Amino acid sequence: PYIATKGTKTSFRCAEDAEGGMTAVLTMPNKENEATAIEPVVVYSEKDLQKEVDTILSRLSNTDQDHWLKRLESLRTIQGLIRGGATEYDSFLPMLKDLKGA
């Protein structure tokens, strides 16, 4: 099966390898368009930032096999938060460190 993440050029599919086993194949945008593929995520308060980070933490903590796309989406959300200016909040780096164990 082929699964594309909504609104991105990232896709995930299972493929048969040379030995007859299954392999996961993740396709992401190339370096030329990678930066433009990630939309900025703008937050207007530390409370909004905390909500975003809580959602990311929840998704990253879930290691069920069928949640990998949501985990990937969460990593892209972190990139979007950075592009959207979340680093201007003093609480951003401590929140980011909290994600380390997820």
Order of alpha helices (4+ residues) and beta strands (2+ residues): beta-beta-beta-alpha-alpha-alpha-alpha
